[in-house]
Amino acid sequence: MNLIRKLLLYKHLSWTQLTGFFIAGLVGMGIVLFGVQAWSDVHPFFSPDDGFIKKDYIVITKRIGTLGLLNRQGNLFTPDEQAELARQPFVDRVGAFTASRFQVSAGIEVQGSGFATDMFFESVPDEFVDTKSEQWTFSPGDEEIPIVVPRNYLNLYNFGFAQSRDLPKVSEGVIGMLRLTVRVAGNGRRDTYKGKITGFSNRLNTILVPRAFMTWANDYYGSAANAAGNPARLIIETGNPANKEIARYFQERGYEAENDKLNDGSVVWFLNLLTTFVVGIGLLICALALYLLTISIYLIIQKNSEKLRNLSLLGYRSREIAAPYQALVVGVNIIVAALSLAGTLVARAFYIPFLTKIWPEFSPGGVWPALLCGLSLFLLICLLNIVAVRARIKKV
């Protein structure tokens, strides 16, 4: 095999062309791996996952003006407005927030000290909630209420209340193990429940409970004078929150998206587009490098065509003749993939501390996206080169 390699490869190898492939392949694969890994690391920063509610949704309200203080009904969504919104092509589904019509207070104790406060509950249709069904249920007679709270409530406790009272700070996992004391009163009734926090939300500024509890509690504790009317907030599910038609429709009707969700969707859309463009450029460079290597090997095979025929007449099979060229392809691509991955990891080591500084809750993931992408590209390029070389040799 060494003799065949020396005979067919070393004397005719163009180091200039091989260096050109090496540089092009390194640049192309490096761009692809860095783009994929950076997208994987940065994407949660722009699109935080609450873990309990679907991502592609928008919570909307009506813009409150000066006259809204005098006309409360003007800030509510009528059935006709809800139906019109549901008919829009960018809307997949519409749900209404249901507010509690009874008094609610809740308290918590930590190491002998605690606090309690008046609060409120809201609910949305269960199909908008993406959590385990056994954690998001309620039946009359249950003593425990599942609750989802805004994550900034936890931050207010840790960096406000706990800081001022010299109390220990708590994590989300610890909060999930605590039980709130929830007191509900109304319609001449007063009861105490245990509240279990099942999730935290970055995007919903409300205290969410299951729809089953809200429907029952409003009937049981709510007064007839405070009967449910039109909702003040709606939640819509959409395939693309960055759709310009959504912003135009909201502006025409005086609707507002909470937490600047439309801009968040635009940022995520732009991030995805930028990543696709960068990765596409990298793949294009990889394709050109692959073409350059294939052409280089084709030229070497063409120069050795007479020797290849003689080796075939001597009994060597095409697989044995192609082995030196295939080994060259695999060896060069191994070096390219290894250096590309190493460069990606070095670059990642520079931007991870920056993300941690501007986003304290940032938790770096693994490097599996870059590893899997690099392995896939390596196998694909090697496979295409090996198939092309063997087909060329058989043809000669």
Secondary structure, DSSP 8 states (H G I E B T S, - for coil): -HHHHHHHTGGG--HHHHHHHHHHHHHHHHHHHHHHHHHHHHHHHHS---SSB-SSEEEEEE---GGGGT-GGGGS--HHHHHHHHTSTT-SEEEE-EE--SEEEEEEEETTEEEEEEE--EE--GGGB-S-GGGS---TT-SEEEEEEEHHHHHHIIIIIHHHHT-----HHHHHH-EEEEEEEETTEEEEEEEEEEEEESS--S-B--HHHHHHHHHHH--GGG---S-S-EEEE-S-TT-HHHHHHHHHHTEEEGGGHHHHHHHHHHHHHHHHHHHHHHHHHHHHHHHHHHHHHHHHHHHTHHHHHHHHHTT--HHHHHHHHHHHHHHHHHHHHHHHHHHHHHHHHHHHHHHHHH-TT-----SHHHHHHHHHHHHHHHHHHHHHHHHHHHH-
